[in-house]
Amino acid sequence: MYLINKFIILCCLFTVLVNLTGCSQKDLYPKADLIIDSETFNLIPQSATELPPITYSVTPLNGVTCTLESYSIEYSSYLKEPIPSLALDKIPINVRIAGTEDSSSEGESVSLELYPFTTGVRELFSKSPSDISPILAKITIYYRDVNSNNGSIETYCSLFKYDSANAETEATDG
């Protein structure tokens, strides 16, 4: 009887130690897998003052609930040269994506609207003597799931300079 009690206590201590060391079993505590989709990847302003947002549909693939916590945007020229003066770092958002009971099925999609056209981008377009359009925006969205796993997903879009000649042509054609 004494050996059985000793064995049970040792097993309990081992379990506690494993949990305290931060070892997590990914089969028991899976990380949320998300898919992001947008119908528009080229953002073209309809006027000089009205800058379009980009709308994403975010869907959990494995049913794990998570929260979108923040996003960052890095900009580069169409030649892939970084423009660090325009970068935005960790803009807070708080969007909860509910999972499902069945971990093998997708959860419901959540709509997420972001504004990659910033004041800095607009000023760069207006003050630049050359045509630098399009500017490429790399958007990284950071999330944390209910199992305390952190993750991120990346998406890209192209930002075009407002062109009044093209806007007038589109208005008369449409």
N, C-alpha and C positions, 0 to 999 in steps of 0.2 A: 504494500500500500504506500509505503514511504517512497519507493522508486517511481510509482505512478504520479504521485503529487509533485515530486521533483521534476519529472519529465514534463508535466503540464506547465509548471512554472517556467521552465526553460523555454518551452515553445512560446509562451506568452511574452517573455522577455525578448526573444528573437523577433517576434512579430512587431513589438513596439520599437525595437532598434531599427528594423528595416524601414518602418514608417517614418522614424525621426531622421534618417539619413537622406531622405528625399527620393529614395528609389520608388518609382511608381510603375505599376504594371499597366502597360498601354492596352492590354486586352480588357482590363477592368475599368480603366480610366482613359478612354480613347480621346484623341485630339479632334477638334472640330475640323472638318474639311468643307471648304466653301468654294462655290463657283460664282464668278462675277461675269455679267453680260451687259452689253449696251447696244442699242440699235444705231447709235451715232458715235463715230470715232473722229469725225472732222467737224469741229465747231466753227461755224461761220457766222459772224454777227450780222444782224439785219439792219442795224443802224450803228452810228458811232457811239451812242450812249447805252444801247441795250445789248448787253453781253450775255450770251446763252450759257446756261448751266449744262452739265452732262448728267444724265440720269442712268443709274446702274440698277440692275436687278441682281440681288445677292441671295443665293440659295444654299442652305446647308445640305451637303451630300449624304452625310451619315447620321443625321438626326440628332447631333449633339448641339444643345443650346449654347449660344455664345453672344457676346456683346462687342459691337464694333466700337472701339475706344477712341481712336484718333486716325488722322491721315497726314501724310507728308507729300509735297509735290516738288519734284526736281524738273527743271526746264533745260532744254538744249536746243540748239539751232537745227535746221534741217540737215546740216552737215555733221550732226552728232557732237558738236562742241558744247560743253556744259555752260550754262549761264547761272553761276552761283548767286549772283546778286538778286535773282528772282525767287530763289528756293524758299519754300515754306516748310517748317518743321513741326510735326506733332500738333496739328490743329485738333482740339478735342471735339469729339462727337459722342453721342451716347445712343446707339441704335441696337436694340435687343432683337436677336433672331431666335425665334422659338424652334426647338428641335421637335422630334417625334418620339413616340414610345418605341417604335420599331427602328433600331439603329441601321437597318439595311435599306430604309426608304428615305427619300428626300423630304425635307421640311418645306414649309411655305416660303415663297420668295418675298423679300422685303425690298421696297424701292428706296434708293439712296440718291439724293441729289447733291452734287458737289459743284463748286464754282472755280474752275481752274483759271478763268480770266480774272486776274487780279488788277489792282491799280498799277502795279509795276509793269505788268505785261502790256496794259493799254498805253502807258507812258512810253515804253520801249517802242511799240509800234508807231506811235505818233511822232516821236522825236528822232527816230532813225532815218537818216537820209537814203538808205538803201532798202531794198525789199528783203526783209528777213523772214517773211512769212513762208511757210508755216513754222511756228515754234512747237516743238514736241514736248508734251507734259507726261512725265512718269509719275503716276499716283500710286502710293503705297498705303494700303489700309491695314491698320493694326487691330487685332482682336484678341479677346481672352474668353476661353470657354468655361463652362461650369466645372470642369475638372482641373482648373487652374493651369491650363496649358495656354501659352502665348503663341500667336501666329500672325502671319501677314500675307496679303495677296497684292499683286501688282497689276496695274492696268495702264494703258497708254491712250493718249488722244492727241490730235493735232489742232492747234489754235491758229486760225487764219486772221489776217489783218482785214479790217473793214475796208471795202472798196466801193465807193459811191457809184462809180461807173457800172460795175457789175450789179449792184443793188437796183439801180434804175432800169437796167436791161431786164433783170428778172421780174421787176414789178410790171413792166409793160408787156412782157411775154406771158405772164401768169394771169 
